[in-house]
Amino acid sequence: MFSQTFSNSVKPLHSIIRTHQIRSFSRDPFPNKLQHYLYRANLIDSIRLSLRSTDPADLTTLLNHRLLDSFVLKNALRSSPSLSSAWSIFKSLRKINPHSPYETETLHAFATVLAKFHQSSHLKSLIALVHAGKFRHVHHFSFMNLMNLYATSGDFDSVLKTWQNEYISSKEEEKRCTESYNIVMQVYVSLGKDSEAVQTFDLMINDGRIPNSRTFTIMIEHLLKSGNLDAAMKVFETLPLMRVTRTLKHYSLLVEAFVDAQRFDQVKTLLSEMKSDGKFPSRRMLEPLKRMRDAGFEEETEEFLREMLPDERIKDISVHYSMDNPSDNEEDDDVNDDQVKLKPWLDPKALANSLKKWNSDTVIALEEANFVWTNLLVCKMLRNFRSHETAWSFFCWVAVQPGFTHDAYTIERMMAMLARNGQVELVDKLISKVRMEGIKLPFSTIRLIIDLYGVSKKPEAAIKVFRHDRTLCGGSVSGFNLMLLYSSLLRTLTKCKRNAEALETLEEMVSTGVSPDIQTFSGLMYHFALQGEIQTVQRLFSMVRQIGLEPDPYMLKLLVQAYCRCERSVLAFRVFQDMKDLNLIPDRETKELLVRSLWREEKRKEAAAVEESSYCEEEGNNNNGSVLRLALKGHVWNFSSTDITRVYNLYRNCILKTPNAIVF
């Protein structure tokens, strides 16, 4: 039904939008990109209001505007309050010009609207028409487009069917990114298929994909849904060990669950750590924190609730909003209660892109626009600037705007961009300002700066931050956090080929009682193995046992790979023998690399031994939980099979109620 309706009624439309997009002008109608953005935003707001009014003539007039383009249409469609209002846009366009072809952005945006309102049958019809080539100028939906659209629409069968079709195609293996596994895992959780959800996580690991923050969001949510609050908290606490970013969604889920359980001490801990991680409280936390305040915890919640209150300076737009004068609404104090009121449309990414040519004209236009600059908005802007010069100009300009003051969050964003681009003097300038004004930076900021100085190859600056500026996150640093800082510094030093200083820093770390974790040793050994410094690798390997750590299976796999790549296959073979003694067998990729290296160096006997041993072990011990099935290609400084095994076993045992452990 939808297929016929869409193809017949919109086929005459086969070209409605393009006419508006190809109109050329003898000159650019806007003096700068910012003015163009502001006009687009104004037009989008007018369409949003028109979609909520009862007069269709207003919408037709707006859609016939000479400056209508795919950007405006895409965002107007996504802002539609209902499916019928989105359809009204197409009907109005049909009246205006029935012969213009569709653009990819427009139809893909409409697909998003269909998914949003759970119109799965209509969505599948639209996708089928696009893939059948009914719209010449519209690109096909990608695998991930389809996965996301079907999941959003609630069509879980189509998600799993799309996944299965993709999974069995070996040619498309690299396209199966972590997010596709996440979507499947989420679908199984939503369907109540606990075993399949756990198996999908297991499959992700053994297919060599790296679990990300969203993976653990799904896992934490699944554990909370099943009543395993303490297990969810343990997973959350393990994330820093795996160098996985703890997101605001993690905090929101846990705060809500522990408030519901009236475990307020745990909530206080989460709020403290959220501040240390430099996270804004989300709107989802508002109601739980209000309940916590009502339970007598006013002091603990006051600051967070204050940050979550709507900014009264941001005025609503209403049906009286004028495209020619967007400030008209502000002068009208007697607004009818029945009027439609909306917050002004704003896209921080598009706004940031419009400011890339920072000059006096842009500054004047920005001041005349009368934006309400909140700390959250400034953070989003800084995240989306492509040039650190433009970001710094904006950062300095917004600092003197009425009603705005930079805080730890905005300073962190600016510092991160400057450090990534090696702007040491500007970072030092901000650090001096932070110290002078007594601003407390999140611990994550200090660590991030050290990491990013590795990207920009500024080892001296990283050492300075580690030595002199780490106290800016609030006095003394805990032992665990100090270990993370040392690890970041060591990683930066090796990136910058400062090998001697890296070893000195490691010795200092151990002598002060801070024990490196397995990931740190793995990263160092892998680095020095690739440099051909075999004696250093062996010394580091001995140090692992000396401080009471057991070699990690992933560490051994990395050593095999590193020795092979620096043409020391005999040493790789010895590590392989150690793995055999531990009843571990590396993944197929690592075994094949070892065999090729041994053959290349004419070590035929050893190569045959690897092939035969591997075959026997795989056939005979396939069900043995201690056999290494790890195929992950994660960063050597981040990943530990010990940590991922602990998390997996906790997740599996809580969800499936099975005590058996599995080792990756």
N, C-alpha and C positions, 0 to 999 in steps of 0.2 A: 504494500500500500504506500509506504513512505517512498520506496524506490520510484514508483510511477509518479507520485505527487512531486517529488523533488526533481526528477529528471524532466518532467513535462513542464512544470511551472517555473523551474529555474533554468531550464535549457534556453528558453528565450532570453533568460538573464545571462546566458553563457558568457556575457561580457558587460556586465553593468558597471563594474567598479573601475575598470581600466581607463575608461574615458576620463575619469576624474584624475587619474594618476599620470596620464601622458600629456596633459595640457602643459604647454611650455609658456614661459613668460619672456618678454624681451629683456627683463632684468629680474633679479631676485626680489620678490615682494617684501622680504624682511631684511632689515639692515644687519642682523646677526642671527646665529643659531638659537640664542636664548629667546628672542622675540618670536621665532617660529615655534619653539616649544610652548611658549605661553599661549600663543594663539590656538595651537592644537589642543592644549589642556582646556582652554576656554570652550572650544567647540565640543570636546568630549563631554564636559559638564553640561552644556546645553542639551546635548542628545540624551544624556542620562536623565535629566529632568523631564525632557519631552516624553521619554519612554514611560514615565510614571504619571503623565498627565492624560487628560481625556480628549485632547485635540490632536488628531493625526496630521492635520495640516502643518503644524509646527515641525513635526519630524520630517515631512517631505521637504519643507523649505531648508532645513538644516542639511539634509543629505544631498541637496542640489547645490550646496555651497561650492564655489569655484576652487576652494583650497582643501576640499575633502580628499584624503588619501588613505592608503591601506593601514597606516599607523593609527589614524583616527577610527577607522572602521573596526580594526582588530580590537582596540581597547573599548570601544563602545559596545561591541558584541559581548566581550567578556564582562562588562558591567551590567548586562541585561538582568533585570530583576526576575524575569520569567522566560520560559521558552517562547511564549506567544509574543513577547516584546522583541525577542531576537528575530522571530519570523517577520515582525512588522518592519524591521529594517530592510529585509530582502524585498518585501512587497513594495515598500516605498521606492527602493532603487529600481524595481521593475517598471514602475510608472514613469520614472525619470528617463531611463534609457534601457530598453530591453535587449540591446545587442552587444554589450561589452563583456569581455571574458573575465572570469574570476581570477583572483590572485591567490597564491598559496597561503599567505598569511591570513586572508579573510576566511577561506574555507576551513583551515586548520583551527582558527579561533571559534568558528561555528561548531566544529566537532567538539571542542572543549566545552562549549555551552550544552550541547546534547549530553555529554558525559556528566556534566555537573548536575543536570536535572534528571539523570538516570533514564534517559531515552535510548536504551541499548539497541532496540530494533532499528530505530531511525539512524543511530550512529553507524551500525553495521551496513545499512543501505548506502549511506554517504560514503563510507570507506570503499565499498564495492564499486561505486560509480567512479571514484577517483582512481582506483587501481585498474579499472577497465579503460581508462584513458578518455572518459567523457568530457574532461576539462583539460584542454590542451596545455594550459599554462600552470597547472597545479601539480606540484611534486607529490609523489607517493608518500604515504605515512611510513615512517621507519619502524623497525621492530620495537624500539623503546617507546615511540609514539603510541603504537597499538597497545602495548602492555599497560602504559599509564592511562590511556583513554578507557580501555575495558575495565581496569581496576577501579577507576573513578566512577564509572557508570554502574558498578556493581555486577557486571557480567563476568563472574568468576570463571564460568565454563570457558568463555572465549579467551580469558587470560591464560588458563592452563593449556588450552589447545594451541594457542600461539606459541607458548613456551615449549611445548613438546615438539611442535614442528621445527622450531629453531634449534632445539637441543640435539635432535637427531641428525642435523646437518653439520657434518664435521667442518665444512668450508666456512661456516659462520661462527666457529668456536670463539674467536677473539671478540665477537660482538656481544657475547654473553657476559656483560659487565656485572659487577657486584650488585648494581641496582636492580637488574632483572631477577636475580636470586632473592633480593629483598622483597620485591613485589609478590613473587610466588609464596615466599614464607608468610607474608602478611595475609595473603588470600587464604592459606590453609588455617592460619590462626582465626580469621573471621568465620571460616566454615566450621570451626571446632574440630578440625582434623589435627590433633596434637602430634601424633606420630609423624605425619607427613611434614609438619612444620619443622620438627627436630631433624628429620632426614634431609630437608632442604639445606639447613645450616651445615650439616655434615657434608653434603654434596658440594656446597660452596667451597669449603676448606679443601676437599680432595680434588676439586677441579682447578685449584690454584688461584682462587679469587680471594681478595683480602676483605674481611669483614670491616665495614666502616661504621660511623656513628649511627646511621639509620638502622643498620643491622641490629645493633644493640638496643636501639629504641624499640624495635619490634620484640626483641627477646625480653626486655624489661617489662614491656606492656603485657606480654603473654604471661610472664611470671606473676605480675600483679593481678591480672585477670583471674588466675587460678588460685589466688590467695597466698602466694609465696612471697610475702613482702621482704623477709630477711634475705632470701636468695636473690631477689631483684637488687637489693642494696649491695650484696656482695659482688654481683656482676658490675654494678656501677663503680664500686671502689676499686675494681681490678682494671678499669679502663685506662687510668694513667700509667699503669705498668706496661700496657700494650701500646702506649703513646696514641691512644684513641681520644679524640676531643670529646669532652663531656658537653653536650648541647643543652640549650634551654628546654628542649622537649624532655630530655632525661629528668631534669630538675622538676619540671611541671608535673610529670607523671608521678614521681616519687612524693613530692610535697602533697599532692592531692590525696594519694593513697594513705600516707601516714597521718594526715589531718583527719581523714575519715576514720582511721583506727584510733584516733586520739593519742597517738604516740608523739607528743609535741617535742620531747627532747631530741628525737631523731630529726624532726622538722627544723629545729634550731641549728643542728649540725649541717643540714643541707643548705640552709640559708647562708650560713657562714662560708661554706665552701663555694656557693654560687658567687658570692662577693669576691672570693679569692680567685675564682676563674674569670672574673670580669664580665659577668652575664647580667643583662637587663632582666628584671622580672617580667614574665609574660602576662597577658590579660587572663589567661587560663588560671593563673594563681590567685586572682583577685578574690573570688568567693572563698576558697579554702583559707586564705590568710585572714579574711574578715572573721571567719568562724574561729580561727586560732586567737585573734584579738579578743573576741567576745568571751573566750575561755580564760582570759586573764593575762595573755601574753602581749600586752600593748607595746612595751619597749622593744621587743624582738621584731615586731611587725610594722612599727610606725614608719620607718624609713622606706621600706618596700612599698607600703600602701600609698605613701605620698608620691612616689615615683610613678605609680600606676594610675593616678587620677588623670582624667582628661584635661588637656590644656585649654583653659577658658579663653585664651587669646585666639584660638582657631574657630572662626565663625562658620556657621552652616551656610550653604547656598540653598536657595529656594526657587520656586517657579517664577519669581520676579527677577531672577538673576539675568543680567543683560550681557550679551556677548560683547557689546561695544564698551560697556562700563561695568566690570566685574565688582566694583566697590559699591554699586547702587544698593545692594542688599544690606550693607552695613549701616546705611543711613535710615533704614526703615525699621523703627523699633516696634511698631504695631503690626506684628506678623500674625496672621490667622493660624490658629492651632491646627486647622485641617490642611495647611499647606505642606507640600513635600519638602523635607529638609534633608540635605545630604552634606557630608564633608567634601570639600573640594578634592577633585581627582589629582593625584600626584604620583609621578613615577620617578623615584630618585635616580635610577640608572639613566633614563632619558634626559633628566635635568642635568646630571653630571656631564653627560656627553655634549650637551649644548653649551657647556662652559669651557670646552677644551681650548678655545682661543680667548684666553683671559686678557682683556684690555679695558681701557677706561669706558668705552661704550657698553661693554658687557656689565661692568660694575654699576653703571648708572641704571641700566635696565633691570638689574637684579635688585637694586635698592627700591626702584619704583614699583616692583612687583609686590612688595610688602609681604614676603613670606614670613611665617612664624617659625623661627629657627629653634627647634627643640634639640636636645642632645641626641635623641634617637635618630632624628632626621639627618643631623650632621654626620653621625656615624655611618648611616647608609650612603650618604653622598661620598664620604671619604673612601668607602669600600669600592665605589664604582668609578672613581677617577682612574684613567689610564696613565696619566702623566703625573709624576711626583711634583713637578714644578707647578702645575695647575692646582693640584691638591694643596700644596703649601700656600699658594696665593689665596685660595679660598679659605683655608684654615686661619690665616692671619686676618683676612677681611671679616669673617664671621665673628671673630673674637671681639670686635669693637661694635657689633650690632646691638642695639638696645634690647635689653631683656635676656641676653644670652651670655653664658659663662662656660668656658670649656671645663670638662670634668675628666676623671680618670679614663672614662670610656672613649671619649673623642681623642684624647691625647694618645691613648694606646693605638688607635687606628692610624693616626698620623705617624707615630714612631715606627710602626710596622712598615709602612710604605717607604719611609725615608731609609730605614735600615736595609730593606731589600735592595734599594738603589744605591747603597753605599754612601749616603749623605751623613757622614759621621758628625760634622760640625753642627748640623741642624738637630740631630738627635741629642747631642750634648747640650745644646741650647734648651731643648725641651726638658731634659733631665734636670738642668739647673733651675728651671722655673718650677718644676715639680718639687724639688727639694726646698726651694725658697718659700713656696706657698704652703708647704706641709701636706701636699696631696699624697694619698696612699695609693700606689699602683697595685693592680692585681699581680699575683705571683706569675700568672701566665704571660704577662707582658714582658717581664724580665727574661724569661725563658725564650719567648718568641724572638726578642731582639737578638739574643745570642745565636739562635738558629739562623735568623735571616742575615746576620753578618757572615755566616758561612756561605750563603748564596751569593752575596756581593763581594766575597773574598776580602774581608776586613778582619783578620784575626786579632790584631792589636786592640781594635775597638771592642771585640767580643770579650777579650781578657779584662779590659777596663771595666766593662759592665759587670762581669762576674765578680771582680775583686772589690769594686768600690760602690756599685749602685744596687746591688741585690737587696740591701736593707730598705730600699724605698717601698718594698711591698709590705712593710709593717714590722720593722725590727728584725729579730732573729728568724732564720729560716729553719723549718723542721728538717730532721735527718733525711726523710724520704724526698722532700723537695730539693734539698741540697744535692742528693744523688742525681736527680733529674737535671739539675743545672750543670753538674759536672759532666754528665753524659752529653748534654747539648754542646758544652764547650769542647769536649773531646771530638765530637763529630765535626764541629766547625774547624778545629785545628787540622784534622785529617783532610778535610775538603781543601784546605789551603796549603796542603803538603808541608805542614809544620810538624814533621814526624817526631823530632827530638823533644819539642815542647809538649806534644801529646803524651809521650811516655813520662816526662817529668810530672805532668799534671796528674797522670794516673797514679804514680808513686805517691804524690802529695795526697791524693784522694784516699788511698788505702792507709797511709800513715796517720791521717787525721780521724780514722775510724769510720769512714764512709765507704761501705762496700759496693762496688759496681755490680749491676745486675748482669744477667746472662746476655741481654741484648747489647750492652756496652762492650763486653768482651767479644761477642760475635762480630760487631762492627769493626773493632780494632784488628782482630785477627784477619778478617776478610780484606781489610785495607792493606795491611802489611804483607799478606800473602800475594796480593796482586802486584805489590812493589818488589816482590822477590826477596823480601827480608825474612827468610825461613826461620832463622834463629830467634828473631823477635816473636814470630808466631808461636814457636815451641815454648818460649819463655812465658808468653801470655797464657798458653794452654796449661802450663804447670801452675801458674798463679790462680787459675780458676779453682783447682782442687785445694790449693793452699788456704784459700779463704773460706773453704767449706761449701763450695758450689759443685753441683754435678754437671758434667757436660750435657748440654741440651741437644736433643736430636736434630733440631734445626741448625744448631751450631756445627754439628758434625757434617751435615749435608752441605753447608756453606763452605766448610773447609775442603771437602772433596771437589766442589766446583772451582774454588779459588786455586787449589794446587794444579788442577787440570788446565786452567786458563794460563797459568804461568809455566806450563810445560814441566811440571814436577809430578808426573802421574804415579811414580813409585810411592811418594808421600801420600798421595790421594788413596792409593791402594791400602796403605797401612791404616789410614783412617777408616776405610771400608772394613778392614779386618776388625778394628775396634767396635764398629757398629754391629758386626756379626756376633761378637762376644756379648753384646748387650741385647741380642735378638732383635736387631733393628735392620731394616732394609730400606734404602732410599727409594724415592719415586723413580718411575721409569726414565724420566728425562735425565736425572742425575746418573743413573746406571749407564745409560747409553753414552753420556758424555765421558764417563770413566773408561768404558770399553774402547771408545774411539781414541782416547788419549793414550791408553796403553798400547794399542795397535800402532799408533803413529810413532811411538817411541820404541817400537819393536819389543814390547814386553808381552809376547804371545801367551806365555804360560799364565801370567797373572790375568790377562784378559779372559782367557778360557775359564779360569777359576771364578771370576766375577760372574760370567754368564751362567755357568753351571750352578754355582751357589745360589744365585738369584732365582734360578728356575726352581730348584728344590725347595727353597724357603717359601716362595710364593705359592707353590702347589701344596706344600705340607702344612704351612702355618698361616694360611689365609685368614683363619678365624681367630688367631691369637691376638689379643688386645694390645700386645706390646710391639707388634710389627708397625714400623713407621709407614704411614700412608700419606705423608705430608707432601703436597706438590706446590705449596704456596710460593709465590714469587715476591713476597713482601720485602720491604726495606730491611736490610740487615740490622739496622740500629733500632728498629721498632718492634720486631716480632719475636715472640718466644713461644715455642710449642708447649712449654710447661704451662704458661698462662692460658693459652687458648684451650688446652686440654682441661684445665681446672674449670674454666667457664663452661665448656661443652658438657662435661660430666655433671656439673651442678644443674645446668639447664635440663639435660636429659633426665636426670634422676628425679627432679622435682615435677616435671611435666608428665613423664611416663611412669613415675613411681618405680623405677628399676635401679637397683644398687650397683650393677656392674659398671666398671670404669672402662673407658676407652682411651688409649694413648695415641696422640697424633705424632 
